């Protein structure tokens, strides 16, 4: 574990730094891991192309969830509410979920 006060530094490969476009995430889990496939579904195409797969331990998946919630909150404070397209609703996500739906979907 890093000592307190030290800052974590990252290196990023130029090909990774370009990023991958995704408008769809498929999420499945087992007792020991979460698997998140980021994909792009393009108009007129029959299949979504998976651009990246991330495999996380359950604790890291929850840390990612909390970090995304925090960043979305900060984004909306600065830029306003993120609106969903009509007919779509944001699913309630843990730790705020009250339902027992355990389907592996985003």
N, CA, C and O atoms as CSV, one atom per row, in Angstrom:
chain,resi,resn,atom,element,x,y,z
A,1,UNK,N,N,0.839,-1.176,0.000
A,1,UNK,CA,C,0.000,0.000,0.000
A,1,UNK,C,C,0.883,1.239,0.000
A,1,UNK,O,O,1.902,1.269,0.690
A,2,UNK,N,N,0.512,2.255,-0.759
A,2,UNK,CA,C,1.304,3.469,-0.876
A,2,UNK,C,C,1.294,4.230,0.441
A,2,UNK,O,O,0.292,4.257,1.156
A,3,UNK,N,N,2.432,4.847,0.746
A,3,UNK,CA,C,2.511,5.662,1.949
A,3,UNK,C,C,1.646,6.895,1.791
A,3,UNK,O,O,1.458,7.407,0.687
A,4,UNK,N,N,1.122,7.362,2.916
A,4,UNK,CA,C,0.262,8.540,2.891
A,4,UNK,C,C,1.095,9.738,2.450
A,4,UNK,O,O,2.230,9.908,2.896
A,5,UNK,N,N,0.536,10.561,1.581
A,5,UNK,CA,C,1.223,11.753,1.100
A,5,UNK,C,C,1.911,11.557,-0.242
A,5,UNK,O,O,2.196,12.531,-0.939
A,6,UNK,N,N,2.181,10.310,-0.613
A,6,UNK,CA,C,2.780,10.053,-1.920
A,6,UNK,C,C,1.695,10.058,-2.978
A,6,UNK,O,O,0.578,9.605,-2.731
A,7,UNK,N,N,2.022,10.571,-4.160
A,7,UNK,CA,C,1.040,10.647,-5.230
A,7,UNK,C,C,1.289,9.530,-6.236
A,7,UNK,O,O,2.425,9.289,-6.645
A,8,UNK,N,N,0.219,8.856,-6.626
A,8,UNK,CA,C,0.294,7.791,-7.605
A,8,UNK,C,C,0.515,8.392,-8.988
A,8,UNK,O,O,-0.149,9.356,-9.368
A,9,UNK,N,N,1.440,7.823,-9.725
A,9,UNK,CA,C,1.715,8.304,-11.075
A,9,UNK,C,C,1.349,7.219,-12.072
A,9,UNK,O,O,1.484,6.028,-11.792
A,10,UNK,N,N,0.880,7.651,-13.253
A,10,UNK,CA,C,0.460,6.719,-14.292
A,10,UNK,C,C,1.256,6.964,-15.566
A,10,UNK,O,O,1.600,8.101,-15.891
A,11,UNK,N,N,1.540,5.892,-16.275
A,11,UNK,CA,C,2.047,5.973,-17.639
A,11,UNK,C,C,0.945,5.434,-18.530
A,11,UNK,O,O,0.252,4.485,-18.163
A,12,UNK,N,N,0.778,6.041,-19.712
A,12,UNK,CA,C,-0.251,5.557,-20.633
A,12,UNK,C,C,0.349,5.430,-22.020
A,12,UNK,O,O,0.954,6.365,-22.544
A,13,UNK,N,N,0.172,4.264,-22.597
A,13,UNK,CA,C,0.645,3.990,-23.942
A,13,UNK,C,C,-0.119,4.888,-24.917
A,13,UNK,O,O,-1.327,5.056,-24.754
A,14,UNK,N,N,0.533,5.465,-25.917
A,14,UNK,CA,C,-0.166,6.344,-26.863
A,14,UNK,C,C,-1.373,5.696,-27.538
A,14,UNK,O,O,-2.359,6.385,-27.800
A,15,UNK,N,N,-1.329,4.399,-27.828
A,15,UNK,CA,C,-2.483,3.735,-28.436
A,15,UNK,C,C,-3.650,3.652,-27.456
A,15,UNK,O,O,-4.806,3.778,-27.860
A,16,UNK,N,N,-3.360,3.443,-26.182
A,16,UNK,CA,C,-4.407,3.409,-25.165
A,16,UNK,C,C,-4.963,4.816,-24.945
A,16,UNK,O,O,-6.163,4.983,-24.727
A,17,UNK,N,N,-4.099,5.821,-25.003
A,17,UNK,CA,C,-4.511,7.215,-24.774
A,17,UNK,C,C,-5.525,7.698,-25.810
A,17,UNK,O,O,-6.289,8.625,-25.540
A,18,UNK,N,N,-5.539,7.081,-26.990
A,18,UNK,CA,C,-6.507,7.459,-28.024
A,18,UNK,C,C,-7.934,7.158,-27.582
A,18,UNK,O,O,-8.874,7.830,-28.006
A,19,UNK,N,N,-8.094,6.161,-26.740
A,19,UNK,CA,C,-9.418,5.792,-26.250
A,19,UNK,C,C,-10.183,4.941,-27.245
A,19,UNK,O,O,-9.774,4.766,-28.393
A,20,UNK,N,N,-11.299,4.421,-26.777
A,20,UNK,CA,C,-12.192,3.595,-27.578
A,20,UNK,C,C,-13.606,4.121,-27.358
A,20,UNK,O,O,-14.025,4.301,-26.214
A,21,UNK,N,N,-14.341,4.368,-28.429
A,21,UNK,CA,C,-15.717,4.843,-28.314
A,21,UNK,C,C,-16.614,3.691,-27.887
A,21,UNK,O,O,-16.518,2.590,-28.427
A,22,UNK,N,N,-17.483,3.944,-26.923
A,22,UNK,CA,C,-18.455,2.945,-26.493
A,22,UNK,C,C,-19.782,3.637,-26.186
A,22,UNK,O,O,-19.818,4.664,-25.507
A,23,UNK,N,N,-20.865,3.063,-26.693
A,23,UNK,CA,C,-22.194,3.568,-26.353
A,23,UNK,C,C,-23.040,2.460,-25.724
A,23,UNK,O,O,-24.262,2.570,-25.623
A,24,UNK,N,N,-22.365,1.399,-25.308
A,24,UNK,CA,C,-23.038,0.248,-24.721
A,24,UNK,C,C,-22.064,-0.457,-23.786
A,24,UNK,O,O,-20.892,-0.624,-24.121
A,25,UNK,N,N,-22.539,-0.868,-22.626
A,25,UNK,CA,C,-21.732,-1.656,-21.704
A,25,UNK,C,C,-22.518,-2.897,-21.307
A,25,UNK,O,O,-23.685,-2.801,-20.926
A,26,UNK,N,N,-21.899,-4.032,-21.394
A,26,UNK,CA,C,-22.492,-5.297,-20.979
A,26,UNK,C,C,-21.768,-5.732,-19.713
A,26,UNK,O,O,-20.540,-5.810,-19.696
A,27,UNK,N,N,-22.513,-6.011,-18.662
A,27,UNK,CA,C,-21.902,-6.340,-17.381
A,27,UNK,C,C,-22.413,-7.693,-16.906
A,27,UNK,O,O,-23.621,-7.918,-16.845
A,28,UNK,N,N,-21.497,-8.590,-16.572
A,28,UNK,CA,C,-21.826,-9.878,-15.971
A,28,UNK,C,C,-20.924,-10.062,-14.756
A,28,UNK,O,O,-19.888,-9.409,-14.628
A,29,UNK,N,N,-21.335,-10.958,-13.872
A,29,UNK,CA,C,-20.528,-11.179,-12.684
A,29,UNK,C,C,-20.610,-12.628,-12.212
A,29,UNK,O,O,-21.551,-13.363,-12.507
A,30,UNK,N,N,-19.589,-12.989,-11.475
A,30,UNK,CA,C,-19.525,-14.271,-10.786
A,30,UNK,C,C,-19.239,-13.942,-9.318
A,30,UNK,O,O,-19.117,-12.767,-8.974
A,31,UNK,N,N,-19.131,-14.925,-8.467
A,31,UNK,CA,C,-18.811,-14.608,-7.071
A,31,UNK,C,C,-17.454,-13.917,-6.889
A,31,UNK,O,O,-17.228,-13.261,-5.872
A,32,UNK,N,N,-16.558,-14.058,-7.859
A,32,UNK,CA,C,-15.207,-13.521,-7.679
A,32,UNK,C,C,-14.822,-12.374,-8.602
A,32,UNK,O,O,-13.751,-11.792,-8.432
A,33,UNK,N,N,-15.668,-12.028,-9.580
A,33,UNK,CA,C,-15.275,-10.965,-10.511
A,33,UNK,C,C,-16.471,-10.353,-11.222
A,33,UNK,O,O,-17.530,-10.969,-11.350
A,34,UNK,N,N,-16.273,-9.126,-11.679
A,34,UNK,CA,C,-17.201,-8.441,-12.563
A,34,UNK,C,C,-16.494,-8.293,-13.894
A,34,UNK,O,O,-15.312,-7.952,-13.942
A,35,UNK,N,N,-17.211,-8.549,-14.972
A,35,UNK,CA,C,-16.660,-8.380,-16.317
A,35,UNK,C,C,-17.497,-7.330,-17.016
A,35,UNK,O,O,-18.717,-7.457,-17.121
A,36,UNK,N,N,-16.826,-6.286,-17.496
A,36,UNK,CA,C,-17.498,-5.190,-18.185
A,36,UNK,C,C,-16.954,-5.131,-19.606
A,36,UNK,O,O,-15.768,-4.879,-19.819
A,37,UNK,N,N,-17.835,-5.368,-20.577
A,37,UNK,CA,C,-17.485,-5.233,-21.992
A,37,UNK,C,C,-18.014,-3.891,-22.475
A,37,UNK,O,O,-19.209,-3.613,-22.370
A,38,UNK,N,N,-17.119,-3.060,-23.005
A,38,UNK,CA,C,-17.512,-1.787,-23.597
A,38,UNK,C,C,-17.608,-1.998,-25.100
A,38,UNK,O,O,-16.663,-2.468,-25.735
A,39,UNK,N,N,-18.766,-1.644,-25.665
A,39,UNK,CA,C,-19.020,-1.915,-27.080
A,39,UNK,C,C,-19.601,-0.687,-27.767
A,39,UNK,O,O,-20.082,0.244,-27.121
A,40,UNK,N,N,-19.542,-0.713,-29.085
A,40,UNK,CA,C,-20.140,0.338,-29.908
A,40,UNK,C,C,-21.143,-0.308,-30.848
A,40,UNK,O,O,-20.799,-1.203,-31.619
A,41,UNK,N,N,-22.385,0.154,-30.778
A,41,UNK,CA,C,-23.442,-0.296,-31.677
A,41,UNK,C,C,-23.695,0.833,-32.664
A,41,UNK,O,O,-24.161,1.908,-32.286
A,42,UNK,N,N,-23.393,0.591,-33.893
A,42,UNK,CA,C,-23.527,1.626,-34.919
A,42,UNK,C,C,-24.827,1.434,-35.701
A,42,UNK,O,O,-25.270,0.304,-35.904
A,43,UNK,N,N,-25.435,2.537,-36.139
A,43,UNK,CA,C,-26.679,2.451,-36.914
A,43,UNK,C,C,-26.501,1.560,-38.140
A,43,UNK,O,O,-25.500,1.642,-38.851
A,44,UNK,N,N,-27.495,0.712,-38.366
A,44,UNK,CA,C,-27.473,-0.163,-39.532
A,44,UNK,C,C,-26.657,-1.430,-39.355
A,44,UNK,O,O,-26.653,-2.286,-40.240
A,45,UNK,N,N,-25.976,-1.566,-38.246
A,45,UNK,CA,C,-25.152,-2.753,-38.010
A,45,UNK,C,C,-25.948,-3.750,-37.173
A,45,UNK,O,O,-26.727,-3.352,-36.306
A,46,UNK,N,N,-25.760,-5.024,-37.424
A,46,UNK,CA,C,-26.478,-6.075,-36.706
A,46,UNK,C,C,-25.804,-6.460,-35.385
A,46,UNK,O,O,-26.454,-6.988,-34.482
A,47,UNK,N,N,-24.493,-6.193,-35.279
A,47,UNK,CA,C,-23.754,-6.607,-34.098
A,47,UNK,C,C,-23.015,-5.416,-33.495
A,47,UNK,O,O,-22.580,-4.508,-34.204
A,48,UNK,N,N,-22.885,-5.441,-32.174
A,48,UNK,CA,C,-22.061,-4.453,-31.474
A,48,UNK,C,C,-20.636,-4.994,-31.414
A,48,UNK,O,O,-20.425,-6.179,-31.156
A,49,UNK,N,N,-19.673,-4.131,-31.651
A,49,UNK,CA,C,-18.269,-4.524,-31.578
A,49,UNK,C,C,-17.713,-4.180,-30.204
A,49,UNK,O,O,-17.718,-3.018,-29.797
A,50,UNK,N,N,-17.234,-5.198,-29.491
A,50,UNK,CA,C,-16.627,-4.974,-28.186
A,50,UNK,C,C,-15.232,-4.413,-28.408
A,50,UNK,O,O,-14.400,-5.024,-29.078
A,51,UNK,N,N,-14.990,-3.237,-27.833
A,51,UNK,CA,C,-13.694,-2.581,-27.983
A,51,UNK,C,C,-12.760,-2.829,-26.823
A,51,UNK,O,O,-11.540,-2.768,-26.976
A,52,UNK,N,N,-13.331,-3.111,-25.649
A,52,UNK,CA,C,-12.502,-3.349,-24.470
A,52,UNK,C,C,-13.273,-4.196,-23.471
A,52,UNK,O,O,-14.491,-4.076,-23.340
A,53,UNK,N,N,-12.549,-5.044,-22.776
A,53,UNK,CA,C,-13.116,-5.847,-21.687
A,53,UNK,C,C,-12.294,-5.553,-20.439
A,53,UNK,O,O,-11.066,-5.647,-20.448
A,54,UNK,N,N,-12.992,-5.195,-19.370
A,54,UNK,CA,C,-12.336,-4.920,-18.101
A,54,UNK,C,C,-12.837,-5.945,-17.088
A,54,UNK,O,O,-14.043,-6.152,-16.955
A,55,UNK,N,N,-11.918,-6.581,-16.378
A,55,UNK,CA,C,-12.256,-7.576,-15.372
A,55,UNK,C,C,-11.853,-7.005,-14.012
A,55,UNK,O,O,-10.702,-6.625,-13.797
A,56,UNK,N,N,-12.829,-6.952,-13.099
A,56,UNK,CA,C,-12.618,-6.323,-11.800
A,56,UNK,C,C,-12.977,-7.265,-10.662
A,56,UNK,O,O,-13.903,-8.067,-10.777
A,57,UNK,N,N,-12.247,-7.164,-9.574
A,57,UNK,CA,C,-12.647,-7.816,-8.333
A,57,UNK,C,C,-13.893,-7.094,-7.825
A,57,UNK,O,O,-14.068,-5.909,-8.111
A,58,UNK,N,N,-14.763,-7.779,-7.078
A,58,UNK,CA,C,-15.982,-7.117,-6.587
A,58,UNK,C,C,-15.723,-5.802,-5.850
A,58,UNK,O,O,-16.443,-4.827,-6.065
A,59,UNK,N,N,-14.723,-5.760,-5.000
A,59,UNK,CA,C,-14.419,-4.515,-4.281
A,59,UNK,C,C,-14.051,-3.395,-5.254
A,59,UNK,O,O,-14.479,-2.256,-5.072
A,60,UNK,N,N,-13.275,-3.703,-6.271
A,60,UNK,CA,C,-12.890,-2.676,-7.243
A,60,UNK,C,C,-14.076,-2.236,-8.090
A,60,UNK,O,O,-14.160,-1.071,-8.476
A,61,UNK,N,N,-14.992,-3.153,-8.383
A,61,UNK,CA,C,-16.204,-2.779,-9.113
A,61,UNK,C,C,-17.019,-1.777,-8.293
A,61,UNK,O,O,-17.544,-0.804,-8.835
A,62,UNK,N,N,-17.120,-2.021,-6.989
A,62,UNK,CA,C,-17.870,-1.100,-6.143
A,62,UNK,C,C,-17.159,0.244,-6.034
A,62,UNK,O,O,-17.812,1.287,-6.014
A,63,UNK,N,N,-15.840,0.234,-5.963
A,63,UNK,CA,C,-15.085,1.493,-5.939
A,63,UNK,C,C,-15.305,2.267,-7.239
A,63,UNK,O,O,-15.420,3.493,-7.218
A,64,UNK,N,N,-15.365,1.561,-8.363
A,64,UNK,CA,C,-15.638,2.210,-9.649
A,64,UNK,C,C,-17.030,2.827,-9.640
A,64,UNK,O,O,-17.208,3.964,-10.077
A,65,UNK,N,N,-18.012,2.090,-9.147
A,65,UNK,CA,C,-19.374,2.607,-9.035
A,65,UNK,C,C,-19.402,3.903,-8.236
A,65,UNK,O,O,-19.990,4.891,-8.677
A,66,UNK,N,N,-18.778,3.907,-7.075
A,66,UNK,CA,C,-18.772,5.089,-6.223
A,66,UNK,C,C,-18.045,6.257,-6.883
A,66,UNK,O,O,-18.476,7.404,-6.764
A,67,UNK,N,N,-16.944,5.969,-7.579
A,67,UNK,CA,C,-16.203,7.024,-8.272
A,67,UNK,C,C,-17.041,7.612,-9.409
A,67,UNK,O,O,-17.035,8.825,-9.615
A,68,UNK,N,N,-17.763,6.760,-10.151
A,68,UNK,CA,C,-18.637,7.256,-11.221
A,68,UNK,C,C,-19.770,8.096,-10.652
A,68,UNK,O,O,-20.087,9.153,-11.197
A,69,UNK,N,N,-20.394,7.637,-9.552
A,69,UNK,CA,C,-21.462,8.409,-8.924
A,69,UNK,C,C,-20.950,9.790,-8.508
A,69,UNK,O,O,-21.616,10.798,-8.741
A,70,UNK,N,N,-19.779,9.831,-7.898
A,70,UNK,CA,C,-19.198,11.098,-7.449
A,70,UNK,C,C,-18.914,12.017,-8.631
A,70,UNK,O,O,-19.197,13.214,-8.574
A,71,UNK,N,N,-18.359,11.459,-9.696
A,71,UNK,CA,C,-18.026,12.274,-10.870
A,71,UNK,C,C,-19.267,12.740,-11.615
A,71,UNK,O,O,-19.286,13.858,-12.129
A,72,UNK,N,N,-20.302,11.916,-11.687
A,72,UNK,CA,C,-21.549,12.352,-12.326
A,72,UNK,C,C,-22.183,13.472,-11.510
A,72,UNK,O,O,-22.682,14.445,-12.075
A,73,UNK,N,N,-22.166,13.342,-10.190
A,73,UNK,CA,C,-22.693,14.403,-9.329
A,73,UNK,C,C,-21.946,15.720,-9.589
A,73,UNK,O,O,-22.573,16.764,-9.764
A,74,UNK,N,N,-20.618,15.668,-9.612
A,74,UNK,CA,C,-19.808,16.871,-9.846
A,74,UNK,C,C,-20.065,17.446,-11.239
A,74,UNK,O,O,-20.154,18.662,-11.405
A,75,UNK,N,N,-20.183,16.572,-12.233
A,75,UNK,CA,C,-20.467,17.012,-13.602
A,75,UNK,C,C,-21.791,17.764,-13.645
A,75,UNK,O,O,-21.877,18.854,-14.211
A,76,UNK,N,N,-22.831,17.171,-13.037
A,76,UNK,CA,C,-24.157,17.786,-13.072
A,76,UNK,C,C,-24.206,19.085,-12.272
A,76,UNK,O,O,-24.976,19.982,-12.613
A,77,UNK,N,N,-23.416,19.203,-11.235
A,77,UNK,CA,C,-23.343,20.459,-10.496
A,77,UNK,C,C,-22.750,21.562,-11.374
A,77,UNK,O,O,-23.156,22.721,-11.290
A,78,UNK,N,N,-21.793,21.190,-12.210
A,78,UNK,CA,C,-21.125,22.173,-13.067
A,78,UNK,C,C,-21.878,22.442,-14.365
A,78,UNK,O,O,-21.963,23.591,-14.801
A,79,UNK,N,N,-22.425,21.402,-14.988
A,79,UNK,CA,C,-22.982,21.533,-16.335
A,79,UNK,C,C,-24.493,21.307,-16.415
A,79,UNK,O,O,-25.077,21.515,-17.479
A,80,UNK,N,N,-25.134,20.895,-15.345
A,80,UNK,CA,C,-26.564,20.622,-15.369
A,80,UNK,C,C,-26.849,19.134,-15.477
A,80,UNK,O,O,-25.955,18.328,-15.736
A,81,UNK,N,N,-28.106,18.792,-15.273
A,81,UNK,CA,C,-28.536,17.398,-15.267
A,81,UNK,C,C,-28.299,16.727,-16.610
A,81,UNK,O,O,-28.590,17.297,-17.662
A,82,UNK,N,N,-27.778,15.531,-16.566
A,82,UNK,CA,C,-27.607,14.720,-17.769
A,82,UNK,C,C,-28.977,14.143,-18.101
A,82,UNK,O,O,-29.566,13.427,-17.291
A,83,UNK,N,N,-29.478,14.451,-19.274
A,83,UNK,CA,C,-30.811,13.989,-19.666
A,83,UNK,C,C,-30.695,12.689,-20.449
A,83,UNK,O,O,-29.811,12.516,-21.288
A,84,UNK,N,N,-31.616,11.783,-20.149
A,84,UNK,CA,C,-31.694,10.521,-20.871
A,84,UNK,C,C,-32.660,10.706,-22.033
A,84,UNK,O,O,-33.576,11.525,-21.953
A,85,UNK,N,N,-32.464,9.951,-23.117
A,85,UNK,CA,C,-33.383,10.020,-24.248
A,85,UNK,C,C,-34.768,9.588,-23.802
A,85,UNK,O,O,-34.908,8.768,-22.894
A,86,UNK,N,N,-35.793,10.140,-24.440
A,86,UNK,CA,C,-37.158,9.773,-24.073
A,86,UNK,C,C,-37.350,8.269,-24.222
A,86,UNK,O,O,-36.832,7.643,-25.147
A,87,UNK,N,N,-38.105,7.712,-23.293
A,87,UNK,CA,C,-38.338,6.272,-23.318
A,87,UNK,C,C,-37.294,5.486,-22.549
A,87,UNK,O,O,-37.470,4.292,-22.306
A,88,UNK,N,N,-36.204,6.143,-22.162
A,88,UNK,CA,C,-35.169,5.464,-21.389
A,88,UNK,C,C,-35.162,6.035,-19.985
A,88,UNK,O,O,-35.340,7.239,-19.794
A,89,UNK,N,N,-34.960,5.187,-19.021
A,89,UNK,CA,C,-34.817,5.630,-17.647
A,89,UNK,C,C,-33.506,5.100,-17.111
A,89,UNK,O,O,-33.099,3.979,-17.415
A,90,UNK,N,N,-32.854,5.920,-16.312
A,90,UNK,CA,C,-31.637,5.453,-15.649
A,90,UNK,C,C,-32.043,4.425,-14.610
A,90,UNK,O,O,-32.963,4.658,-13.826
A,91,UNK,N,N,-31.365,3.300,-14.600
A,91,UNK,CA,C,-31.652,2.293,-13.589
A,91,UNK,C,C,-31.038,2.740,-12.278
A,91,UNK,O,O,-29.964,3.342,-12.261
A,92,UNK,N,N,-31.710,2.450,-11.192
A,92,UNK,CA,C,-31.158,2.734,-9.879
A,92,UNK,C,C,-30.016,1.766,-9.646
A,92,UNK,O,O,-30.146,0.566,-9.890
A,93,UNK,N,N,-28.903,2.288,-9.175
A,93,UNK,CA,C,-27.736,1.444,-8.983
A,93,UNK,C,C,-27.339,1.412,-7.516
A,93,UNK,O,O,-27.620,2.339,-6.756
A,94,UNK,N,N,-26.681,0.327,-7.138
A,94,UNK,CA,C,-26.238,0.170,-5.749
A,94,UNK,C,C,-25.384,1.361,-5.358
A,94,UNK,O,O,-24.683,1.892,-6.220
A,95,UNK,N,N,-25.398,1.805,-4.135
A,95,UNK,CA,C,-26.052,1.189,-2.994
A,95,UNK,C,C,-27.494,1.641,-2.812
A,95,UNK,O,O,-28.075,1.402,-1.754
A,96,UNK,N,N,-28.086,2.285,-3.809
A,96,UNK,CA,C,-29.414,2.847,-3.679
A,96,UNK,C,C,-30.515,1.918,-4.176
A,96,UNK,O,O,-31.697,2.231,-4.041
A,97,UNK,N,N,-30.138,0.784,-4.747
A,97,UNK,CA,C,-31.121,-0.136,-5.294
A,97,UNK,C,C,-31.950,-0.775,-4.194
A,97,UNK,O,O,-31.424,-1.170,-3.153
A,98,UNK,N,N,-33.260,-0.873,-4.435
A,98,UNK,CA,C,-34.134,-1.529,-3.478
A,98,UNK,C,C,-34.698,-2.827,-4.046
A,98,UNK,O,O,-35.335,-3.600,-3.331
A,99,UNK,N,N,-34.463,-3.060,-5.321
A,99,UNK,CA,C,-34.995,-4.262,-5.954
A,99,UNK,C,C,-34.023,-5.409,-5.880
A,99,UNK,O,O,-32.866,-5.219,-5.503
A,100,UNK,N,N,-34.469,-6.600,-6.234
A,100,UNK,CA,C,-33.626,-7.774,-6.198
A,100,UNK,C,C,-33.203,-8.222,-7.581
A,100,UNK,O,O,-32.903,-9.399,-7.780
A,101,UNK,N,N,-33.171,-7.303,-8.547
A,101,UNK,CA,C,-32.822,-7.642,-9.916
A,101,UNK,C,C,-31.313,-7.853,-10.043
A,101,UNK,O,O,-30.552,-6.894,-9.920
A,102,UNK,N,N,-30.872,-9.073,-10.283
A,102,UNK,CA,C,-29.469,-9.368,-10.388
A,102,UNK,C,C,-29.040,-9.670,-11.815
A,102,UNK,O,O,-28.058,-10.381,-12.028
A,103,UNK,N,N,-29.760,-9.141,-12.791
A,103,UNK,CA,C,-29.404,-9.379,-14.186
A,103,UNK,C,C,-28.087,-8.686,-14.495
A,103,UNK,O,O,-27.813,-7.604,-13.977
A,104,UNK,N,N,-27.273,-9.307,-15.336
A,104,UNK,CA,C,-26.000,-8.719,-15.727
A,104,UNK,C,C,-26.170,-7.774,-16.898
A,104,UNK,O,O,-25.847,-8.130,-18.031
A,105,UNK,N,N,-26.671,-6.575,-16.645
A,105,UNK,CA,C,-26.856,-5.625,-17.716
A,105,UNK,C,C,-26.635,-4.220,-17.196
A,105,UNK,O,O,-26.756,-3.954,-16.000
A,106,UNK,N,N,-26.309,-3.323,-18.119
A,106,UNK,CA,C,-26.106,-1.932,-17.737
A,106,UNK,C,C,-27.341,-1.134,-18.025
A,106,UNK,O,O,-27.370,0.071,-17.772
